[in-house]
Amino acid sequence: MDTNPKANEAAVVIIGAGISGMCIAIDMIRRNRSRNFIILEKGSRVGGTWGDNQYPGCCCDVWSHLYSYSFEPNPNWSTMYPEHKEIHAYLVGVAEKWSLFRHIRFNSLVEEARWDNQAYKWTTKVQVLGGKDAEYTQSYTVSSDFLISGVGQLNYPLYPDIEGMKSFEGKMMHTARWDSSYDLSGKRIAVIGNGASAVQVVPEVAKTAASVVVFQRTPNWIIPRQDKSISTTMQNIYRYVPLVRKQYRKMLMDFRETFHGIAIADSAFNTEARQLCLEMMERQIPNNQKLRDALTPDYTPGCKRVLLSDDYYVALNKPHVALETAPIETFTAKGIKTTESEYEFDLVVLATGFRTTQFMFPMKIYGADGQAVDELWDKQGAARAYLGIAVETLPNFAMLYGPNTNLSHSSIILMIEAQSRYISTLIRPVLLAWAKGARLAIQPSPQSLALYNAKVQENLSKTTFADPKCNSWYKNAEGVITTNWYGTVVEYQKLTSVVNWDDYILSSPDRRQILPKGRLDIGRVVEESTLSTSSLVWSLLAVMAVVGCGLYNGAVTSLFRLRS
């Protein structure tokens, strides 16, 4: 640990070195022209969820050219849907390019952060997890003028509460904590869960396992992924003719925006998604009506996340793979006992997702009133933040990928970039005040947050996310949708393209400090297609590129027809 007392002081402390934390760090450099920040990362490498998730088959369900920063395009994606290794390598490359590693403190777990009303600063307590570093000190504090949470929603694994779990004598691991050294060959494997990670891991483990049993509570709507490799020729075109790559990304964004129709019950898009799933099931499980019935949801597509897979149903139809829908009663020393059967396993895979509604868990963040924000949210019945970014009673604090900013239809990076631009704007007057020897605190007014949250919840109540026929990770224990955004990406980008200082409480003990007022237009990254003549020309070239990648094959062709 550096003995320099200034080593633990910074203008901004960023929690998390994933996509969100890296984005705001880069915006500190390019928008606020400052490297006065520290990134605290509990893991040993950058990448967030893409550093954590390394299970077999792990990949993104958003097209690679859309699942990347707009300011750091990657012409070298090898497939339409990138695997976790390729995404992680991309993020490492971005961190290297922007020299972020010198700002990151790995193996640093944030235990708590407290706002000091007198000093107008945050004090963040850090636990040192690394063995050698912990020999110097096991914990320390960092002081900052602004605090940012970049931990996101897919951060802390959710472990099921099943009787007897500790009595199981075999191997058990969560998909987000995968042990790659474990040999799957010839093993009897249980997979608890059937969500996004399960539909990716099951086909892979089934390739070498002696047997696989998938424990399902509620079936999911699944549509074809139609993954394709991107040829070297196309990679070169994207590299040397960037306008083609840009237009290709626009088309991907346009299409994904139409995918928002999945959130509208009885829409043409929703109906088509249902039909695609049933047709694929009929095609891939041709002679087993009982299995198809067990895999067919009784709720509207979109209530739970619609999944993408080309081989999940194929795997379930194999003779050594079984679907178990009876509830689990208990673990035994050798396996699992349900209400109807008992199994023995060598390995139990927990494909049970994350604590998505417990934002910033297990950190404790104490605001201006001395109350922990999780306690405040418990009293209010749900986590909430203004624009999913700013939280009442937390001055000079912001979140990325916060409450009601998750997407079910497009790339979350599009949302994160909009939030990062907005947060950079909030940070700027705080930095300027301190540069003048003054202090400034900014927090959303309770009134503006309440009005905003009421609008969000009203709009969400009209979506398929609110379907009472299913429970999902979109909702908290009280049934409030706390994760998802109700609209399109462009709607959110436009909403966050203006900072209205009148929606905030601004305070300073320095009388000469000028407080921001009124509305400030900060713009946005416009990536959706326009209708100019030049765009149409480039669209034609992009279509040629897209066809070369096979975008219009199979299921995507069918869905794309709905736009016409």
Secondary structure as a PSIPRED ss2 file (coil, helix, strand):
# PSIPRED VFORMAT (PSIPRED V4.0)

   1 M C   1.000  0.000  0.000
   2 D C   1.000  0.000  0.000
   3 T C   1.000  0.000  0.000
   4 N C   1.000  0.000  0.000
   5 P H   0.000  1.000  0.000
   6 K H   0.000  1.000  0.000
   7 A H   0.000  1.000  0.000
   8 N H   0.000  1.000  0.000
   9 E E   0.000  0.000  1.000
  10 A E   0.000  0.000  1.000
  11 A E   0.000  0.000  1.000
  12 V E   0.000  0.000  1.000
  13 V E   0.000  0.000  1.000
  14 I E   0.000  0.000  1.000
  15 I E   0.000  0.000  1.000
  16 G C   1.000  0.000  0.000
  17 A C   1.000  0.000  0.000
  18 G C   1.000  0.000  0.000
  19 I H   0.000  1.000  0.000
  20 S H   0.000  1.000  0.000
  21 G H   0.000  1.000  0.000
  22 M H   0.000  1.000  0.000
  23 C H   0.000  1.000  0.000
  24 I H   0.000  1.000  0.000
  25 A H   0.000  1.000  0.000
  26 I H   0.000  1.000  0.000
  27 D H   0.000  1.000  0.000
  28 M H   0.000  1.000  0.000
  29 I H   0.000  1.000  0.000
  30 R H   0.000  1.000  0.000
  31 R C   1.000  0.000  0.000
  32 N C   1.000  0.000  0.000
  33 R C   1.000  0.000  0.000
  34 S C   1.000  0.000  0.000
  35 R C   1.000  0.000  0.000
  36 N C   1.000  0.000  0.000
  37 F E   0.000  0.000  1.000
  38 I E   0.000  0.000  1.000
  39 I E   0.000  0.000  1.000
  40 L E   0.000  0.000  1.000
  41 E C   1.000  0.000  0.000
  42 K C   1.000  0.000  0.000
  43 G C   1.000  0.000  0.000
  44 S C   1.000  0.000  0.000
  45 R C   1.000  0.000  0.000
  46 V C   1.000  0.000  0.000
  47 G C   1.000  0.000  0.000
  48 G C   1.000  0.000  0.000
  49 T H   0.000  1.000  0.000
  50 W H   0.000  1.000  0.000
  51 G H   0.000  1.000  0.000
  52 D H   0.000  1.000  0.000
  53 N C   1.000  0.000  0.000
  54 Q C   1.000  0.000  0.000
  55 Y C   1.000  0.000  0.000
  56 P C   1.000  0.000  0.000
  57 G C   1.000  0.000  0.000
  58 C C   1.000  0.000  0.000
  59 C E   0.000  0.000  1.000
  60 C C   1.000  0.000  0.000
  61 D C   1.000  0.000  0.000
  62 V C   1.000  0.000  0.000
  63 W C   1.000  0.000  0.000
  64 S C   1.000  0.000  0.000
  65 H C   1.000  0.000  0.000
  66 L C   1.000  0.000  0.000
  67 Y C   1.000  0.000  0.000
  68 S C   1.000  0.000  0.000
  69 Y C   1.000  0.000  0.000
  70 S C   1.000  0.000  0.000
  71 F C   1.000  0.000  0.000
  72 E C   1.000  0.000  0.000
  73 P C   1.000  0.000  0.000
  74 N C   1.000  0.000  0.000
  75 P C   1.000  0.000  0.000
  76 N C   1.000  0.000  0.000
  77 W C   1.000  0.000  0.000
  78 S C   1.000  0.000  0.000
  79 T E   0.000  0.000  1.000
  80 M C   1.000  0.000  0.000
  81 Y C   1.000  0.000  0.000
  82 P C   1.000  0.000  0.000
  83 E E   0.000  0.000  1.000
  84 H H   0.000  1.000  0.000
  85 K H   0.000  1.000  0.000
  86 E H   0.000  1.000  0.000
  87 I H   0.000  1.000  0.000
  88 H H   0.000  1.000  0.000
  89 A H   0.000  1.000  0.000
  90 Y H   0.000  1.000  0.000
  91 L H   0.000  1.000  0.000
  92 V H   0.000  1.000  0.000
  93 G H   0.000  1.000  0.000
  94 V H   0.000  1.000  0.000
  95 A H   0.000  1.000  0.000
  96 E H   0.000  1.000  0.000
  97 K H   0.000  1.000  0.000
  98 W C   1.000  0.000  0.000
  99 S C   1.000  0.000  0.000
 100 L C   1.000  0.000  0.000
 101 F H   0.000  1.000  0.000
 102 R H   0.000  1.000  0.000
 103 H H   0.000  1.000  0.000
 104 I E   0.000  0.000  1.000
 105 R E   0.000  0.000  1.000
 106 F C   1.000  0.000  0.000
 107 N C   1.000  0.000  0.000
 108 S E   0.000  0.000  1.000
 109 L E   0.000  0.000  1.000
 110 V E   0.000  0.000  1.000
 111 E E   0.000  0.000  1.000
 112 E E   0.000  0.000  1.000
 113 A E   0.000  0.000  1.000
 114 R E   0.000  0.000  1.000
 115 W E   0.000  0.000  1.000
 116 D E   0.000  0.000  1.000
 117 N C   1.000  0.000  0.000
 118 Q C   1.000  0.000  0.000
 119 A C   1.000  0.000  0.000
 120 Y C   1.000  0.000  0.000
 121 K E   0.000  0.000  1.000
 122 W E   0.000  0.000  1.000
 123 T E   0.000  0.000  1.000
 124 T E   0.000  0.000  1.000
 125 K E   0.000  0.000  1.000
 126 V E   0.000  0.000  1.000
 127 Q E   0.000  0.000  1.000
 128 V E   0.000  0.000  1.000
 129 L C   1.000  0.000  0.000
 130 G C   1.000  0.000  0.000
 131 G H   0.000  1.000  0.000
 132 K H   0.000  1.000  0.000
 133 D H   0.000  1.000  0.000
 134 A H   0.000  1.000  0.000
 135 E H   0.000  1.000  0.000
 136 Y H   0.000  1.000  0.000
 137 T C   1.000  0.000  0.000
 138 Q C   1.000  0.000  0.000
 139 S E   0.000  0.000  1.000
 140 Y E   0.000  0.000  1.000
 141 T E   0.000  0.000  1.000
 142 V E   0.000  0.000  1.000
 143 S E   0.000  0.000  1.000
 144 S E   0.000  0.000  1.000
 145 D E   0.000  0.000  1.000
 146 F E   0.000  0.000  1.000
 147 L E   0.000  0.000  1.000
 148 I E   0.000  0.000  1.000
 149 S E   0.000  0.000  1.000
 150 G C   1.000  0.000  0.000
 151 V C   1.000  0.000  0.000
 152 G C   1.000  0.000  0.000
 153 Q C   1.000  0.000  0.000
 154 L C   1.000  0.000  0.000
 155 N C   1.000  0.000  0.000
 156 Y C   1.000  0.000  0.000
 157 P E   0.000  0.000  1.000
 158 L C   1.000  0.000  0.000
 159 Y C   1.000  0.000  0.000
 160 P C   1.000  0.000  0.000
 161 D C   1.000  0.000  0.000
 162 I C   1.000  0.000  0.000
 163 E C   1.000  0.000  0.000
 164 G C   1.000  0.000  0.000
 165 M H   0.000  1.000  0.000
 166 K H   0.000  1.000  0.000
 167 S H   0.000  1.000  0.000
 168 F C   1.000  0.000  0.000
 169 E C   1.000  0.000  0.000
 170 G C   1.000  0.000  0.000
 171 K E   0.000  0.000  1.000
 172 M E   0.000  0.000  1.000
 173 M E   0.000  0.000  1.000
 174 H E   0.000  0.000  1.000
 175 T H   0.000  1.000  0.000
 176 A H   0.000  1.000  0.000
 177 R H   0.000  1.000  0.000
 178 W C   1.000  0.000  0.000
 179 D C   1.000  0.000  0.000
 180 S C   1.000  0.000  0.000
 181 S C   1.000  0.000  0.000
 182 Y C   1.000  0.000  0.000
 183 D C   1.000  0.000  0.000
 184 L C   1.000  0.000  0.000
 185 S C   1.000  0.000  0.000
 186 G C   1.000  0.000  0.000
 187 K C   1.000  0.000  0.000
 188 R E   0.000  0.000  1.000
 189 I E   0.000  0.000  1.000
 190 A E   0.000  0.000  1.000
 191 V E   0.000  0.000  1.000
 192 I E   0.000  0.000  1.000
 193 G C   1.000  0.000  0.000
 194 N C   1.000  0.000  0.000
 195 G C   1.000  0.000  0.000
 196 A H   0.000  1.000  0.000
 197 S H   0.000  1.000  0.000
 198 A H   0.000  1.000  0.000
 199 V H   0.000  1.000  0.000
 200 Q H   0.000  1.000  0.000
 201 V H   0.000  1.000  0.000
 202 V H   0.000  1.000  0.000
 203 P H   0.000  1.000  0.000
 204 E H   0.000  1.000  0.000
 205 V H   0.000  1.000  0.000
 206 A C   1.000  0.000  0.000
 207 K C   1.000  0.000  0.000
 208 T C   1.000  0.000  0.000
 209 A C   1.000  0.000  0.000
 210 A C   1.000  0.000  0.000
 211 S E   0.000  0.000  1.000
 212 V E   0.000  0.000  1.000
 213 V E   0.000  0.000  1.000
 214 V E   0.000  0.000  1.000
 215 F E   0.000  0.000  1.000
 216 Q C   1.000  0.000  0.000
 217 R C   1.000  0.000  0.000
 218 T C   1.000  0.000  0.000
 219 P C   1.000  0.000  0.000
 220 N C   1.000  0.000  0.000
 221 W C   1.000  0.000  0.000
 222 I E   0.000  0.000  1.000
 223 I E   0.000  0.000  1.000
 224 P C   1.000  0.000  0.000
 225 R C   1.000  0.000  0.000
 226 Q C   1.000  0.000  0.000
 227 D C   1.000  0.000  0.000
 228 K C   1.000  0.000  0.000
 229 S E   0.000  0.000  1.000
 230 I C   1.000  0.000  0.000
 231 S C   1.000  0.000  0.000
 232 T H   0.000  1.000  0.000
 233 T H   0.000  1.000  0.000
 234 M H   0.000  1.000  0.000
 235 Q H   0.000  1.000  0.000
 236 N H   0.000  1.000  0.000
 237 I H   0.000  1.000  0.000
 238 Y H   0.000  1.000  0.000
 239 R H   0.000  1.000  0.000
 240 Y H   0.000  1.000  0.000
 241 V C   1.000  0.000  0.000
 242 P H   0.000  1.000  0.000
 243 L H   0.000  1.000  0.000
 244 V H   0.000  1.000  0.000
 245 R H   0.000  1.000  0.000
 246 K H   0.000  1.000  0.000
 247 Q H   0.000  1.000  0.000
 248 Y H   0.000  1.000  0.000
 249 R H   0.000  1.000  0.000
 250 K H   0.000  1.000  0.000
 251 M H   0.000  1.000  0.000
 252 L H   0.000  1.000  0.000
 253 M H   0.000  1.000  0.000
 254 D H   0.000  1.000  0.000
 255 F H   0.000  1.000  0.000
 256 R H   0.000  1.000  0.000
 257 E H   0.000  1.000  0.000
 258 T H   0.000  1.000  0.000
 259 F H   0.000  1.000  0.000
 260 H H   0.000  1.000  0.000
 261 G H   0.000  1.000  0.000
 262 I H   0.000  1.000  0.000
 263 A H   0.000  1.000  0.000
 264 I C   1.000  0.000  0.000
 265 A C   1.000  0.000  0.000
 266 D C   1.000  0.000  0.000
 267 S C   1.000  0.000  0.000
 268 A H   0.000  1.000  0.000
 269 F H   0.000  1.000  0.000
 270 N H   0.000  1.000  0.000
 271 T H   0.000  1.000  0.000
 272 E H   0.000  1.000  0.000
 273 A H   0.000  1.000  0.000
 274 R H   0.000  1.000  0.000
 275 Q H   0.000  1.000  0.000
 276 L H   0.000  1.000  0.000
 277 C H   0.000  1.000  0.000
 278 L H   0.000  1.000  0.000
 279 E H   0.000  1.000  0.000
 280 M H   0.000  1.000  0.000
 281 M H   0.000  1.000  0.000
 282 E H   0.000  1.000  0.000
 283 R H   0.000  1.000  0.000
 284 Q H   0.000  1.000  0.000
 285 I C   1.000  0.000  0.000
 286 P C   1.000  0.000  0.000
 287 N C   1.000  0.000  0.000
 288 N C   1.000  0.000  0.000
 289 Q H   0.000  1.000  0.000
 290 K H   0.000  1.000  0.000
 291 L H   0.000  1.000  0.000
 292 R H   0.000  1.000  0.000
 293 D H   0.000  1.000  0.000
 294 A H   0.000  1.000  0.000
 295 L H   0.000  1.000  0.000
 296 T C   1.000  0.000  0.000
 297 P C   1.000  0.000  0.000
 298 D C   1.000  0.000  0.000
 299 Y C   1.000  0.000  0.000
 300 T C   1.000  0.000  0.000
 301 P C   1.000  0.000  0.000
 302 G C   1.000  0.000  0.000
 303 C C   1.000  0.000  0.000
 304 K C   1.000  0.000  0.000
 305 R C   1.000  0.000  0.000
 306 V C   1.000  0.000  0.000
 307 L E   0.000  0.000  1.000
 308 L E   0.000  0.000  1.000
 309 S C   1.000  0.000  0.000
 310 D C   1.000  0.000  0.000
 311 D C   1.000  0.000  0.000
 312 Y H   0.000  1.000  0.000
 313 Y H   0.000  1.000  0.000
 314 V H   0.000  1.000  0.000
 315 A H   0.000  1.000  0.000
 316 L H   0.000  1.000  0.000
 317 N C   1.000  0.000  0.000
 318 K C   1.000  0.000  0.000
 319 P C   1.000  0.000  0.000
 320 H C   1.000  0.000  0.000
 321 V E   0.000  0.000  1.000
 322 A E   0.000  0.000  1.000
 323 L E   0.000  0.000  1.000
 324 E E   0.000  0.000  1.000
 325 T C   1.000  0.000  0.000
 326 A C   1.000  0.000  0.000
 327 P C   1.000  0.000  0.000
 328 I E   0.000  0.000  1.000
 329 E E   0.000  0.000  1.000
 330 T E   0.000  0.000  1.000
 331 F E   0.000  0.000  1.000
 332 T C   1.000  0.000  0.000
 333 A C   1.000  0.000  0.000
 334 K C   1.000  0.000  0.000
 335 G E   0.000  0.000  1.000
 336 I E   0.000  0.000  1.000
 337 K E   0.000  0.000  1.000
 338 T E   0.000  0.000  1.000
 339 T C   1.000  0.000  0.000
 340 E C   1.000  0.000  0.000
 341 S C   1.000  0.000  0.000
 342 E E   0.000  0.000  1.000
 343 Y E   0.000  0.000  1.000
 344 E E   0.000  0.000  1.000
 345 F C   1.000  0.000  0.000
 346 D C   1.000  0.000  0.000
 347 L E   0.000  0.000  1.000
 348 V E   0.000  0.000  1.000
 349 V E   0.000  0.000  1.000
 350 L E   0.000  0.000  1.000
 351 A C   1.000  0.000  0.000
 352 T C   1.000  0.000  0.000
 353 G C   1.000  0.000  0.000
 354 F E   0.000  0.000  1.000
 355 R C   1.000  0.000  0.000
 356 T C   1.000  0.000  0.000
 357 T C   1.000  0.000  0.000
 358 Q C   1.000  0.000  0.000
 359 F C   1.000  0.000  0.000
 360 M C   1.000  0.000  0.000
 361 F C   1.000  0.000  0.000
 362 P C   1.000  0.000  0.000
 363 M C   1.000  0.000  0.000
 364 K E   0.000  0.000  1.000
 365 I E   0.000  0.000  1.000
 366 Y E   0.000  0.000  1.000
 367 G C   1.000  0.000  0.000
 368 A C   1.000  0.000  0.000
 369 D C   1.000  0.000  0.000
 370 G C   1.000  0.000  0.000
 371 Q C   1.000  0.000  0.000
 372 A E   0.000  0.000  1.000
 373 V H   0.000  1.000  0.000
 374 D H   0.000  1.000  0.000
 375 E H   0.000  1.000  0.000
 376 L H   0.000  1.000  0.000
 377 W H   0.000  1.000  0.000
 378 D H   0.000  1.000  0.000
 379 K H   0.000  1.000  0.000
 380 Q H   0.000  1.000  0.000
 381 G C   1.000  0.000  0.000
 382 A C   1.000  0.000  0.000
 383 A C   1.000  0.000  0.000
 384 R C   1.000  0.000  0.000
 385 A C   1.000  0.000  0.000
 386 Y E   0.000  0.000  1.000
 387 L C   1.000  0.000  0.000
 388 G C   1.000  0.000  0.000
 389 I C   1.000  0.000  0.000
 390 A E   0.000  0.000  1.000
 391 V C   1.000  0.000  0.000
 392 E C   1.000  0.000  0.000
 393 T C   1.000  0.000  0.000
 394 L C   1.000  0.000  0.000
 395 P C   1.000  0.000  0.000
 396 N C   1.000  0.000  0.000
 397 F E   0.000  0.000  1.000
 398 A E   0.000  0.000  1.000
 399 M E   0.000  0.000  1.000
 400 L C   1.000  0.000  0.000
 401 Y C   1.000  0.000  0.000
 402 G C   1.000  0.000  0.000
 403 P C   1.000  0.000  0.000
 404 N C   1.000  0.000  0.000
 405 T C   1.000  0.000  0.000
 406 N E   0.000  0.000  1.000
 407 L C   1.000  0.000  0.000
 408 S C   1.000  0.000  0.000
 409 H C   1.000  0.000  0.000
 410 S C   1.000  0.000  0.000
 411 S C   1.000  0.000  0.000
 412 I H   0.000  1.000  0.000
 413 I H   0.000  1.000  0.000
 414 L H   0.000  1.000  0.000
 415 M H   0.000  1.000  0.000
 416 I H   0.000  1.000  0.000
 417 E H   0.000  1.000  0.000
 418 A H   0.000  1.000  0.000
 419 Q H   0.000  1.000  0.000
 420 S H   0.000  1.000  0.000
 421 R H   0.000  1.000  0.000
 422 Y H   0.000  1.000  0.000
 423 I H   0.000  1.000  0.000
 424 S H   0.000  1.000  0.000
 425 T H   0.000  1.000  0.000
 426 L H   0.000  1.000  0.000
 427 I H   0.000  1.000  0.000
 428 R H   0.000  1.000  0.000
 429 P H   0.000  1.000  0.000
 430 V H   0.000  1.000  0.000
 431 L H   0.000  1.000  0.000
 432 L H   0.000  1.000  0.000
 433 A H   0.000  1.000  0.000
 434 W H   0.000  1.000  0.000
 435 A H   0.000  1.000  0.000
 436 K C   1.000  0.000  0.000
 437 G C   1.000  0.000  0.000
 438 A C   1.000  0.000  0.000
 439 R C   1.000  0.000  0.000
 440 L C   1.000  0.000  0.000
 441 A E   0.000  0.000  1.000
 442 I E   0.000  0.000  1.000
 443 Q E   0.000  0.000  1.000
 444 P E   0.000  0.000  1.000
 445 S C   1.000  0.000  0.000
 446 P H   0.000  1.000  0.000
 447 Q H   0.000  1.000  0.000
 448 S H   0.000  1.000  0.000
 449 L H   0.000  1.000  0.000
 450 A H   0.000  1.000  0.000
 451 L H   0.000  1.000  0.000
 452 Y H   0.000  1.000  0.000
 453 N H   0.000  1.000  0.000
 454 A H   0.000  1.000  0.000
 455 K H   0.000  1.000  0.000
 456 V H   0.000  1.000  0.000
 457 Q H   0.000  1.000  0.000
 458 E H   0.000  1.000  0.000
 459 N H   0.000  1.000  0.000
 460 L H   0.000  1.000  0.000
 461 S C   1.000  0.000  0.000
 462 K C   1.000  0.000  0.000
 463 T C   1.000  0.000  0.000
 464 T H   0.000  1.000  0.000
 465 F H   0.000  1.000  0.000
 466 A H   0.000  1.000  0.000
 467 D C   1.000  0.000  0.000
 468 P C   1.000  0.000  0.000
 469 K C   1.000  0.000  0.000
 470 C C   1.000  0.000  0.000
 471 N C   1.000  0.000  0.000
 472 S C   1.000  0.000  0.000
 473 W C   1.000  0.000  0.000
 474 Y C   1.000  0.000  0.000
 475 K E   0.000  0.000  1.000
 476 N C   1.000  0.000  0.000
 477 A C   1.000  0.000  0.000
 478 E C   1.000  0.000  0.000
 479 G C   1.000  0.000  0.000
 480 V C   1.000  0.000  0.000
 481 I E   0.000  0.000  1.000
 482 T C   1.000  0.000  0.000
 483 T C   1.000  0.000  0.000
 484 N E   0.000  0.000  1.000
 485 W C   1.000  0.000  0.000
 486 Y C   1.000  0.000  0.000
 487 G C   1.000  0.000  0.000
 488 T C   1.000  0.000  0.000
 489 V H   0.000  1.000  0.000
 490 V H   0.000  1.000  0.000
 491 E H   0.000  1.000  0.000
 492 Y H   0.000  1.000  0.000
 493 Q H   0.000  1.000  0.000
 494 K H   0.000  1.000  0.000
 495 L H   0.000  1.000  0.000
 496 T C   1.000  0.000  0.000
 497 S C   1.000  0.000  0.000
 498 V E   0.000  0.000  1.000
 499 V E   0.000  0.000  1.000
 500 N E   0.000  0.000  1.000
 501 W H   0.000  1.000  0.000
 502 D H   0.000  1.000  0.000
 503 D H   0.000  1.000  0.000
 504 Y E   0.000  0.000  1.000
 505 I E   0.000  0.000  1.000
 506 L E   0.000  0.000  1.000
 507 S E   0.000  0.000  1.000
 508 S C   1.000  0.000  0.000
 509 P C   1.000  0.000  0.000
 510 D C   1.000  0.000  0.000
 511 R C   1.000  0.000  0.000
 512 R C   1.000  0.000  0.000
 513 Q C   1.000  0.000  0.000
 514 I C   1.000  0.000  0.000
 515 L C   1.000  0.000  0.000
 516 P C   1.000  0.000  0.000
 517 K C   1.000  0.000  0.000
 518 G C   1.000  0.000  0.000
 519 R E   0.000  0.000  1.000
 520 L E   0.000  0.000  1.000
 521 D E   0.000  0.000  1.000
 522 I C   1.000  0.000  0.000
 523 G C   1.000  0.000  0.000
 524 R C   1.000  0.000  0.000
 525 V C   1.000  0.000  0.000
 526 V C   1.000  0.000  0.000
 527 E C   1.000  0.000  0.000
 528 E C   1.000  0.000  0.000
 529 S C   1.000  0.000  0.000
 530 T C   1.000  0.000  0.000
 531 L C   1.000  0.000  0.000
 532 S C   1.000  0.000  0.000
 533 T H   0.000  1.000  0.000
 534 S H   0.000  1.000  0.000
 535 S H   0.000  1.000  0.000
 536 L H   0.000  1.000  0.000
 537 V H   0.000  1.000  0.000
 538 W H   0.000  1.000  0.000
 539 S H   0.000  1.000  0.000
 540 L H   0.000  1.000  0.000
 541 L H   0.000  1.000  0.000
 542 A H   0.000  1.000  0.000
 543 V H   0.000  1.000  0.000
 544 M H   0.000  1.000  0.000
 545 A H   0.000  1.000  0.000
 546 V H   0.000  1.000  0.000
 547 V H   0.000  1.000  0.000
 548 G H   0.000  1.000  0.000
 549 C H   0.000  1.000  0.000
 550 G C   1.000  0.000  0.000
 551 L C   1.000  0.000  0.000
 552 Y C   1.000  0.000  0.000
 553 N C   1.000  0.000  0.000
 554 G H   0.000  1.000  0.000
 555 A H   0.000  1.000  0.000
 556 V H   0.000  1.000  0.000
 557 T H   0.000  1.000  0.000
 558 S H   0.000  1.000  0.000
 559 L H   0.000  1.000  0.000
 560 F H   0.000  1.000  0.000
 561 R H   0.000  1.000  0.000
 562 L H   0.000  1.000  0.000
 563 R H   0.000  1.000  0.000
 564 S C   1.000  0.000  0.000
